[in-house]
Amino acid sequence: MRPYTASGGRTRPAVALDLLSLVTATGVRPRVPLGTEHTLALRMCAGAAAVTVAEVAGQLRLPAVVAKVLLSDLVECGAVGAQAPRYPGGPYAADDQSLLRAVLDGLRKRL
C-alpha cells in the first residue's frame, strides 16, 4: 500500500523522466507541504551532485514509476531539475557495440 499512498494513487508522472535521467536539487523550497517520500527523494538529490531516477527508486525501495511520480512533483514545484540521459553518439547508441563492450569489460573487472 505504501507505493500507492506515496504517489497519491497516480501511476503516470507529469514530467517525462527516464530511469537514467539525472536529478539535482535546485535549492528552491517547495511551497506546498511534501510527503515523507518526497522529502527523502529531495534529500537524496541535495546530498549528491546528481542522482538517477533509478538510484532514487532503489534507495527509497519504491517501484520506478512511483519514484518518477515523486520526482516529477518535485520538478513541477522547482525543487529539483532533471536532465535527460546522454548517450555517446546519439539517442540510439545503447545499441553501439563499443559501449556494450566497455560495460562488459567493466563488469568483468569488478567480478
Biotite code that builds the C-alpha atoms (Angstrom):
import biotite.structure as struc

atoms = struc.array([
    struc.Atom([0.000, 0.000, 0.000], chain_id="A", res_id=1, res_name="MET", atom_name="CA", element="C"),
    struc.Atom([2.949, 2.368, 0.587], chain_id="A", res_id=2, res_name="ARG", atom_name="CA", element="C"),
    struc.Atom([3.739, 2.935, -3.119], chain_id="A", res_id=3, res_name="PRO", atom_name="CA", element="C"),
    struc.Atom([0.093, 3.782, -3.788], chain_id="A", res_id=4, res_name="TYR", atom_name="CA", element="C"),
    struc.Atom([-0.030, 6.301, -0.960], chain_id="A", res_id=5, res_name="THR", atom_name="CA", element="C"),
    struc.Atom([3.402, 7.749, -1.764], chain_id="A", res_id=6, res_name="ALA", atom_name="CA", element="C"),
    struc.Atom([2.264, 8.724, -5.256], chain_id="A", res_id=7, res_name="SER", atom_name="CA", element="C"),
    struc.Atom([-1.238, 9.711, -4.240], chain_id="A", res_id=8, res_name="GLY", atom_name="CA", element="C"),
    struc.Atom([-2.589, 6.883, -6.362], chain_id="A", res_id=9, res_name="GLY", atom_name="CA", element="C"),
    struc.Atom([-1.041, 8.301, -9.534], chain_id="A", res_id=10, res_name="ARG", atom_name="CA", element="C"),
    struc.Atom([0.698, 5.979, -11.958], chain_id="A", res_id=11, res_name="THR", atom_name="CA", element="C"),
    struc.Atom([1.975, 8.495, -14.503], chain_id="A", res_id=12, res_name="ARG", atom_name="CA", element="C"),
    struc.Atom([4.415, 11.314, -13.871], chain_id="A", res_id=13, res_name="PRO", atom_name="CA", element="C"),
    struc.Atom([3.527, 14.758, -15.222], chain_id="A", res_id=14, res_name="ALA", atom_name="CA", element="C"),
    struc.Atom([7.127, 15.243, -16.375], chain_id="A", res_id=15, res_name="VAL", atom_name="CA", element="C"),
    struc.Atom([8.731, 12.648, -18.654], chain_id="A", res_id=16, res_name="ALA", atom_name="CA", element="C"),
    struc.Atom([11.661, 11.041, -16.839], chain_id="A", res_id=17, res_name="LEU", atom_name="CA", element="C"),
    struc.Atom([13.919, 8.223, -17.942], chain_id="A", res_id=18, res_name="ASP", atom_name="CA", element="C"),
    struc.Atom([15.394, 5.793, -15.415], chain_id="A", res_id=19, res_name="LEU", atom_name="CA", element="C"),
    struc.Atom([18.790, 7.297, -16.226], chain_id="A", res_id=20, res_name="LEU", atom_name="CA", element="C"),
    struc.Atom([17.691, 10.929, -16.044], chain_id="A", res_id=21, res_name="SER", atom_name="CA", element="C"),
    struc.Atom([19.994, 12.915, -13.760], chain_id="A", res_id=22, res_name="LEU", atom_name="CA", element="C"),
    struc.Atom([18.167, 14.747, -11.000], chain_id="A", res_id=23, res_name="VAL", atom_name="CA", element="C"),
    struc.Atom([19.676, 17.538, -8.892], chain_id="A", res_id=24, res_name="THR", atom_name="CA", element="C"),
    struc.Atom([18.308, 19.786, -6.180], chain_id="A", res_id=25, res_name="ALA", atom_name="CA", element="C"),
    struc.Atom([17.887, 23.426, -7.194], chain_id="A", res_id=26, res_name="THR", atom_name="CA", element="C"),
    struc.Atom([17.805, 24.903, -3.703], chain_id="A", res_id=27, res_name="GLY", atom_name="CA", element="C"),
    struc.Atom([14.239, 26.154, -4.204], chain_id="A", res_id=28, res_name="VAL", atom_name="CA", element="C"),
    struc.Atom([11.965, 25.248, -1.315], chain_id="A", res_id=29, res_name="ARG", atom_name="CA", element="C"),
    struc.Atom([8.619, 23.788, -2.314], chain_id="A", res_id=30, res_name="PRO", atom_name="CA", element="C"),
    struc.Atom([5.665, 26.000, -1.400], chain_id="A", res_id=31, res_name="ARG", atom_name="CA", element="C"),
    struc.Atom([3.386, 23.034, -0.827], chain_id="A", res_id=32, res_name="VAL", atom_name="CA", element="C"),
    struc.Atom([3.808, 20.537, 2.008], chain_id="A", res_id=33, res_name="PRO", atom_name="CA", element="C"),
    struc.Atom([5.656, 17.404, 0.952], chain_id="A", res_id=34, res_name="LEU", atom_name="CA", element="C"),
    struc.Atom([5.051, 13.834, 1.953], chain_id="A", res_id=35, res_name="GLY", atom_name="CA", element="C"),
    struc.Atom([7.729, 11.732, 3.608], chain_id="A", res_id=36, res_name="THR", atom_name="CA", element="C"),
    struc.Atom([8.851, 10.100, 0.369], chain_id="A", res_id=37, res_name="GLU", atom_name="CA", element="C"),
    struc.Atom([9.043, 13.469, -1.407], chain_id="A", res_id=38, res_name="HIS", atom_name="CA", element="C"),
    struc.Atom([11.238, 14.789, 1.395], chain_id="A", res_id=39, res_name="THR", atom_name="CA", element="C"),
    struc.Atom([13.521, 11.740, 1.277], chain_id="A", res_id=40, res_name="LEU", atom_name="CA", element="C"),
    struc.Atom([13.866, 11.996, -2.510], chain_id="A", res_id=41, res_name="ALA", atom_name="CA", element="C"),
    struc.Atom([14.669, 15.709, -2.238], chain_id="A", res_id=42, res_name="LEU", atom_name="CA", element="C"),
    struc.Atom([17.341, 14.984, 0.399], chain_id="A", res_id=43, res_name="ARG", atom_name="CA", element="C"),
    struc.Atom([18.913, 12.404, -1.897], chain_id="A", res_id=44, res_name="MET", atom_name="CA", element="C"),
    struc.Atom([19.045, 14.931, -4.721], chain_id="A", res_id=45, res_name="CYS", atom_name="CA", element="C"),
    struc.Atom([20.538, 17.570, -2.434], chain_id="A", res_id=46, res_name="ALA", atom_name="CA", element="C"),
    struc.Atom([23.107, 15.220, -0.958], chain_id="A", res_id=47, res_name="GLY", atom_name="CA", element="C"),
    struc.Atom([24.866, 14.428, -4.234], chain_id="A", res_id=48, res_name="ALA", atom_name="CA", element="C"),
    struc.Atom([25.975, 16.214, -7.384], chain_id="A", res_id=49, res_name="ALA", atom_name="CA", element="C"),
    struc.Atom([23.313, 14.290, -9.311], chain_id="A", res_id=50, res_name="ALA", atom_name="CA", element="C"),
    struc.Atom([21.409, 11.055, -8.878], chain_id="A", res_id=51, res_name="VAL", atom_name="CA", element="C"),
    struc.Atom([19.483, 8.995, -11.365], chain_id="A", res_id=52, res_name="THR", atom_name="CA", element="C"),
    struc.Atom([15.811, 8.179, -11.109], chain_id="A", res_id=53, res_name="VAL", atom_name="CA", element="C"),
    struc.Atom([16.807, 4.520, -10.728], chain_id="A", res_id=54, res_name="ALA", atom_name="CA", element="C"),
    struc.Atom([19.017, 5.362, -7.731], chain_id="A", res_id=55, res_name="GLU", atom_name="CA", element="C"),
    struc.Atom([16.193, 7.242, -6.039], chain_id="A", res_id=56, res_name="VAL", atom_name="CA", element="C"),
    struc.Atom([13.822, 4.320, -6.606], chain_id="A", res_id=57, res_name="ALA", atom_name="CA", element="C"),
    struc.Atom([16.366, 1.851, -5.249], chain_id="A", res_id=58, res_name="GLY", atom_name="CA", element="C"),
    struc.Atom([17.256, 3.862, -2.166], chain_id="A", res_id=59, res_name="GLN", atom_name="CA", element="C"),
    struc.Atom([13.621, 4.537, -1.301], chain_id="A", res_id=60, res_name="LEU", atom_name="CA", element="C"),
    struc.Atom([12.670, 0.938, -2.123], chain_id="A", res_id=61, res_name="ARG", atom_name="CA", element="C"),
    struc.Atom([9.858, 2.077, -4.354], chain_id="A", res_id=62, res_name="LEU", atom_name="CA", element="C"),
    struc.Atom([8.837, 0.970, -7.840], chain_id="A", res_id=63, res_name="PRO", atom_name="CA", element="C"),
    struc.Atom([10.439, 3.092, -10.560], chain_id="A", res_id=64, res_name="ALA", atom_name="CA", element="C"),
    struc.Atom([7.115, 4.557, -11.676], chain_id="A", res_id=65, res_name="VAL", atom_name="CA", element="C"),
    struc.Atom([6.404, 5.789, -8.135], chain_id="A", res_id=66, res_name="VAL", atom_name="CA", element="C"),
    struc.Atom([9.849, 7.406, -7.946], chain_id="A", res_id=67, res_name="ALA", atom_name="CA", element="C"),
    struc.Atom([9.143, 9.072, -11.295], chain_id="A", res_id=68, res_name="LYS", atom_name="CA", element="C"),
    struc.Atom([5.851, 10.474, -9.950], chain_id="A", res_id=69, res_name="VAL", atom_name="CA", element="C"),
    struc.Atom([7.558, 11.809, -6.811], chain_id="A", res_id=70, res_name="LEU", atom_name="CA", element="C"),
    struc.Atom([10.421, 13.374, -8.750], chain_id="A", res_id=71, res_name="LEU", atom_name="CA", element="C"),
    struc.Atom([8.009, 14.781, -11.296], chain_id="A", res_id=72, res_name="SER", atom_name="CA", element="C"),
    struc.Atom([6.176, 16.546, -8.476], chain_id="A", res_id=73, res_name="ASP", atom_name="CA", element="C"),
    struc.Atom([9.482, 17.984, -7.272], chain_id="A", res_id=74, res_name="LEU", atom_name="CA", element="C"),
    struc.Atom([10.378, 19.147, -10.789], chain_id="A", res_id=75, res_name="VAL", atom_name="CA", element="C"),
    struc.Atom([6.999, 20.846, -11.150], chain_id="A", res_id=76, res_name="GLU", atom_name="CA", element="C"),
    struc.Atom([7.450, 22.821, -7.941], chain_id="A", res_id=77, res_name="CYS", atom_name="CA", element="C"),
    struc.Atom([11.012, 23.778, -8.897], chain_id="A", res_id=78, res_name="GLY", atom_name="CA", element="C"),
    struc.Atom([12.758, 21.899, -6.085], chain_id="A", res_id=79, res_name="ALA", atom_name="CA", element="C"),
    struc.Atom([14.735, 19.672, -8.455], chain_id="A", res_id=80, res_name="VAL", atom_name="CA", element="C"),
    struc.Atom([15.899, 19.819, -12.028], chain_id="A", res_id=81, res_name="GLY", atom_name="CA", element="C"),
    struc.Atom([16.109, 16.835, -14.342], chain_id="A", res_id=82, res_name="ALA", atom_name="CA", element="C"),
    struc.Atom([18.400, 16.268, -17.274], chain_id="A", res_id=83, res_name="GLN", atom_name="CA", element="C"),
    struc.Atom([17.776, 13.592, -19.881], chain_id="A", res_id=84, res_name="ALA", atom_name="CA", element="C"),
    struc.Atom([20.460, 10.920, -20.116], chain_id="A", res_id=85, res_name="PRO", atom_name="CA", element="C"),
    struc.Atom([23.174, 11.463, -22.691], chain_id="A", res_id=86, res_name="ARG", atom_name="CA", element="C"),
    struc.Atom([24.232, 8.574, -24.832], chain_id="A", res_id=87, res_name="TYR", atom_name="CA", element="C"),
    struc.Atom([27.521, 8.868, -26.728], chain_id="A", res_id=88, res_name="PRO", atom_name="CA", element="C"),
    struc.Atom([26.805, 9.013, -30.430], chain_id="A", res_id=89, res_name="GLY", atom_name="CA", element="C"),
    struc.Atom([23.113, 9.838, -30.187], chain_id="A", res_id=90, res_name="GLY", atom_name="CA", element="C"),
    struc.Atom([19.919, 8.519, -28.688], chain_id="A", res_id=91, res_name="PRO", atom_name="CA", element="C"),
    struc.Atom([20.323, 5.005, -30.050], chain_id="A", res_id=92, res_name="TYR", atom_name="CA", element="C"),
    struc.Atom([23.931, 4.492, -29.026], chain_id="A", res_id=93, res_name="ALA", atom_name="CA", element="C"),
    struc.Atom([22.822, 1.907, -26.469], chain_id="A", res_id=94, res_name="ALA", atom_name="CA", element="C"),
    struc.Atom([23.000, -0.493, -29.444], chain_id="A", res_id=95, res_name="ASP", atom_name="CA", element="C"),
    struc.Atom([26.590, 0.561, -30.116], chain_id="A", res_id=96, res_name="ASP", atom_name="CA", element="C"),
    struc.Atom([28.917, -2.419, -29.715], chain_id="A", res_id=97, res_name="GLN", atom_name="CA", element="C"),
    struc.Atom([31.767, -0.324, -28.327], chain_id="A", res_id=98, res_name="SER", atom_name="CA", element="C"),
    struc.Atom([29.568, 0.885, -25.485], chain_id="A", res_id=99, res_name="LEU", atom_name="CA", element="C"),
    struc.Atom([28.368, -2.632, -24.739], chain_id="A", res_id=100, res_name="LEU", atom_name="CA", element="C"),
    struc.Atom([31.953, -3.930, -24.770], chain_id="A", res_id=101, res_name="ARG", atom_name="CA", element="C"),
    struc.Atom([33.030, -1.201, -22.344], chain_id="A", res_id=102, res_name="ALA", atom_name="CA", element="C"),
    struc.Atom([30.216, -2.173, -19.978], chain_id="A", res_id=103, res_name="VAL", atom_name="CA", element="C"),
    struc.Atom([31.138, -5.863, -20.265], chain_id="A", res_id=104, res_name="LEU", atom_name="CA", element="C"),
    struc.Atom([34.817, -5.099, -19.585], chain_id="A", res_id=105, res_name="ASP", atom_name="CA", element="C"),
    struc.Atom([33.864, -3.049, -16.529], chain_id="A", res_id=106, res_name="GLY", atom_name="CA", element="C"),
    struc.Atom([31.706, -5.870, -15.192], chain_id="A", res_id=107, res_name="LEU", atom_name="CA", element="C"),
    struc.Atom([34.480, -8.412, -15.733], chain_id="A", res_id=108, res_name="ARG", atom_name="CA", element="C"),
    struc.Atom([36.924, -6.249, -13.785], chain_id="A", res_id=109, res_name="LYS", atom_name="CA", element="C"),
    struc.Atom([34.527, -5.968, -10.857], chain_id="A", res_id=110, res_name="ARG", atom_name="CA", element="C"),
    struc.Atom([33.674, -9.666, -10.768], chain_id="A", res_id=111, res_name="LEU", atom_name="CA", element="C"),
])
